[in-house]
Amino acid sequence: MADQESTRRVTRLAARKRAAEEAMVSEKSKKKRVVLGEIQNVLSSRDQKTRVVNDKPKSKPRRNVKIAEAGGAKEVKISKAETDPTIDLDGKSDDPQMCRAYASDIYEYLHSMEMEAKRRPLSDYLEKIQKDVTANMRGVLIDWLVEVAEEYKLLPDTLYLTVSYIDRFLSCNALNRQKLQLLGVSSMLVASKYEEINPPHVGDFCYITDNTYTKEDVVKMEADVLKSLRFEMGNPTVKTFLRKFTRISQEDNEMLNLQLEFLAYYLAELSLLDYGCVKFLPSMVAASVMFLARFTLQPKQNPWNVDLERSSGYKAVDLKECVDILHDLQSSKRGGSLVAVREKYKQHKFKCVSELSSPAEIPESFFHQ
């Protein structure tokens, strides 16, 4: 119990420490331009003064992670013009920045990239490569990394890349379970450097593990991850394709339904927890997520249509196995003990979508129409 309480405190304290550091740097930058060396000195000095693990956090801390031991918000709608200016891969927008002329080529390129062997993990690496790591341990690790990403306010793309790096590393390197958490934070460090403007420091990732690992441990594992990836760090993820499918599914509406969007993001993050989803291409998982999200909100209406089939390249029958896994995850028949994603999407800012449920059975006719 002492170990559990210590790790809970550390997760919350790391976020508070980082917020304090950022506030100090921000305040100092208002007074004068600060060179990189001075910022490092400020952070280093602050780090020494604030690392007090036994402080009581103000709010109730979250649960412990030991890898080795393994709604009522009002409906809000916004116009499409107000959404993030991401690439419109279906080429429907008149905005030149949406790459209308190249949309189909971009999607074909992303689809071919996701199928490249060097960017894909083995679908059965736990059975073929790993001797000391189980699917449950993997799930617990990723569930904890969801919390870490939340604490450090990392982009969703960082989380998806982190999981991709973990699976690809484990596909070719047998790992002792004692180093699984080290692999997790080192993979997130690499993904943060690739995606974030201000990625967390190495020391932050040591701190978040209650200093179980040293900076040298994290840096060495970071190098091992990069070598294993052969420095091929950029690859499409579920989130990449989900952006497109979300737009396509709402093209008949002038307004975007945030509930559908957040529900899709929730189901997509649930898919990261389950080893059974590793074998599916990211585009297939994204299409299955959209199928289930639409079914959840309108269970009497066929969730798949011609536009989604054409834009995704998948027929409804192609998605059945993946949809069934996602459906079990949504109903907690799978991964019920992994709560970080569910707690995250219980928040009102995500419209409490994790509290939504879908019918116990999906009509077979929806997969064959």
N, C-alpha and C positions, 0 to 999 in steps of 0.2 A: 504493500500500500504506500509506503514511503516513496518508492521509485515512481509509482503512478502519479502521486501528487507533485513530485519534483518535476516530472516531464510536463505536466499540465501547466505549472507555474512558468516554466521556461518558455513555452510557446507563446503565452500572453506577454511575458516580460520582454521577449525579443521584439515583438511588435511595438511595445511602448518605447523601448530603447531606440529603435530605428526612427520612430516618429520624433523623438526628442532630438536625435542627431540631425535629422533633416530640417527641423525648425531652427536649430542653432546655425546651420550652414546658410539657410535662407535669410536669417536675420543679419548675419555677418555680411552676406553678399549685397545687402541694401546699403551698407555703409561704404564699401569699397570693393573693387574687383579683387577676388581672391585667387591666387595661383593654385595649381593642383597640389603642390607640396604642402601649402598651408592648410588646405582642406583635409588632406590626409592626417596632418598633425592634430587638427581639431578633433577629427573623428577618433583618432587613436587615443587622445587624452580623455575624451568623453567616454570612450569604451572602458578605460581603466577605472573611471569613477562610478560608472553605473552598473557594472556587472555584479549585482547582488542577487544571487539566485534565491535566497530565503525571504525576500520581500513578499508581503502579502499582496496579491493582485486585487484591484478594486472590484472586478466583476468575477463571477464564477468561472473558473478556468475550464478548458475542455478536457477530454479524456486523454489518457496516456496511450502511447504507442510503443510497444515492444516488438519489433519486427522478428527478432529471433525466437520469441515465445509465442509467437503467434497463437382565415383569411378574410377577410372582409374588405379588401381595398377596392375602391371604385374603378370600374373599367376605364382605362386610359388608352386613347388612340392618337397616333400622330400621323401626319402626312408622310408620304414616301420622300418628299423633298427634304424632310427634316431628318432623315436617317443618315447614318454614317456613309460617306461617299466611297464605299467599297466598290470594287469592280463589278459591274453588271454583266455577269458571264453569259446571260442569255441575249444580250444585245438589244434590249427593249428601250433603253433610255436614249434620249436625244442629247444628253450631256456628253460632249466629246471626251471628257475625262473618264467616262464609263467604258471606254474602249469598245464601242459598238462594232466598229469595223473588224476588230480582232477577237471578238468574244468567243466565237466557235473555235478558233485556233487555240486560244488560251485554255479553254476547257479540254480540248483534245490533248494538249501538252500536259496538263495536270493529270489527266486520266492515264496517259502513258507513263508519266513519272511515278504514279502511285503503284504501278505494276512492276517496276524495275526491281529485280531480285536484291540489289544492293541496298534498297530502301525498305525492304520488307523483312519483318521477323519471321522465323520459322513458326508454323502454326502449331507445332507440337514440341517446342523447345524444352518444356518442363519434363517431358517424357524422354527425350533423346539426349539432352545436354546436361540438365541439372540433376544433381543427386541429393542436394541438401535444401533446395528451395521448392515450396509448394505453391499451388494456385491461391491458397488462403493467405499465405505470407505476402504474395504479390498484391493481393487485394487490400490487405491491411496497410502495406507501404503506400499504395496510391491513395487510399483514403486519407492517410496522414498528410501526404503531399498536397491534397486539396486544401487542407487547413493551412499549411505553410503558404501556399499561393494566396490564400485569402488574407493571411496576416500581413504579408508583404505587398499586397495589392498588385500582384503580377497579372499580366494579360492572360486571357484564356488560352491564346495560342502557345504561350510558354508552358502551360500545364500539358497540353496535348503533345507538344514536342518532347517534353520530359518523359512522358509515358512511352512515346515512340523510341526514344534513346534507350530506355531501360529494357524494353522488349528486344531491341536489336542487339544490345550488349549481351543479354542472357541467351540469345540464340547462338552465340559462338564462344561463350566463356563460362565455364563452370564456376560457380561462386559459392563460398561459404555463407551460410545464413547470417553469421555475425557481421558480414560486410554488406548486407542487402540495403540497410538504411544509408550506409555510406554511398552506395551506388545511386540511391535515390536523390540525395542532396547534391552529389556531384553532377548528375544528369540535369538537375534543375539549374545548377550554376551555369552549365554549358548553354542550356536553352535560354536562360535569362540574358546571357551575354549576346546571344543571337537575336533576341526579340525586344528586350527592354532598352529604354533610353537610359535609365539609371538602375542597373541590376544590383541586387544585394551583394555585399562583399563576402569573401571567403569566410571571414570571421563570423558573419551572421549565420551562415550555414553550420558552422561549428557550434555556435551558441544555441541554435534551435534544437540540436541533438543533445543538449545538456553537456556539451564538451566531451561527448563519447569519443569523438575523433578530433585529431589535431588539424591545423591548417595544412600541414605537410601531407597528412592522409588524404584530405579532400583534393588537394592539388594533384597528387599522384594518381588518384582515381579519375580525376578530370582528364588527365593525359591518357589514361588507359581507355576511357570512353571515346575520346577523339580518335585515337588510333583504331579502335574497333569500328567506329563509324567511317573510317578513312576520310575524315573531315567532310563527309557528305551530310551536312546538318540541315539543309533546307529540303523539306519534302511536304507535300500536301497532307493535311490531316482531316479528320471528320469535320472540324469547324470550317475548313476551307470550302468544302462542298455544301455544308449546311447553309452558309450565307446565300448561296445561289438558290437552293431549293426553297428556302424561306421566302425569297422574293417571288419565285415562280408560283408558289402555292397561294399567294395573295394578290396575284395580278388582276383578278376580277374585282378587287376592292380598291377604292381610292385611298383608303386609310389602312395603315398597318395595325394588326392586332398584336399587341405586346404580349398577351397571354400565350398565344400560339408560339411566338418567338422564344419566350422564356421557357416554355414547356419543352420545346425542341432542344434548347441548350441544356436543360436539366437531364433529359433522357440521354443526350450525347455524353454528358459527363458520367452518368451511371454506366455507360458502355465501357468506359475506361477501367472500371473496377473488375470486370469479368474476363477471365482468361479465355472463355469461350468465344469472345468477340475478336480475338487476335487474328483468327484465320480469315476474317472478312476484310475486303478492301475498304478504306475510309469512305469512299463514295457510296458503297453499299450500306455501310452503317448509317451514313447521313440520310440516305433515301429511306431506310427503315425507320429511323427516328422521325422523319416527317410523316411517314405513314401512320405511326402509332400516335403521334401528337395530334394529328387531324382526327383520328378515330376517337381519341380520348375526349376531345371537345365536341365532336358530332358523331356519336356512336351509331346512329341510324343511317348515316350517309357514307357511301363508298369513299374512303380516304384517298384513293389513287385515281388519277385522271390522265387524260391523253397528254396534257402539257407536262406533267411531272414525269411520265414515262418517256416522253421524247427528250426532255432536257437531261434526265438522269441516265437514260440508256437501259433502265431496268423495268421489267414487267413486274406486276404485283407478285406473281408466283415465285419470282426469283428472290424475293425478300422474305419469304415466309419463315425460314429458319432463324434469321437474324431478328425479325420482328417478335417471334416467340420468346427469344432470350430477353429482349428488351422488355417485353410484357411481364415476364417473370421478375425482372429487376424492379420494374415499377411497382409491382404488387408485393415486393419483398420476399417472394418465394426463393429468390437468389440474392445473395449478398445482404440479407436483412440485418446483419450485425454491423455493417459498414454504414455509418450514419453521417459522415461529414458532408457529402453531397446533398443528402436529404435535409440536413439542418440548414445548409447554405441557401437552398431554394425554398425554405419556409419563410424567408424574410419578405416583408411587404414590398421591398424594392424589386423583388422578382415575382411579385403578385402571388406569393405562396403556392406556386405551382406544384411543389412536391406533395401537397396535401390533396391534389386532384387524383382521382382514380378512374380507371376505365372498366368496362364490363369484364367479367371473369373470362369470357370466351370471345374470340374474334371470329365472326362468321366466315366459314370456308369460302362462301361465295365471293367475298371481297378479294380473294386471292386468284380468282379464276374468271372474273368479268373482263 
